[in-house]
């Protein structure tokens, strides 16, 4: 467990199946782009578009992992791999 800035233990739960779901991340990117269209402030709009770009990068990595597992998204490792 990592320590938070206040020195207390912080639980960090990662949903590996969700992290590897490239469709989920592409959908989040599209949502962020749609939200960006509604902002008048250019700085806020740019931040939302940056968030969308980050989601797209996460999706691309997830898709790459799926391809490396013979294209079967269910075969993608659900956690970090440990090398012996």
Secondary structure, 3 states (H helix, E strand, C coil): CEECCCCCEECCCCCHHHHCCHHHHHHHHHHHHHHHHCCCCHHHHHHHHHHHHHHHHHHHHHHHHHHHCCCCHHHCCCCCCCCC
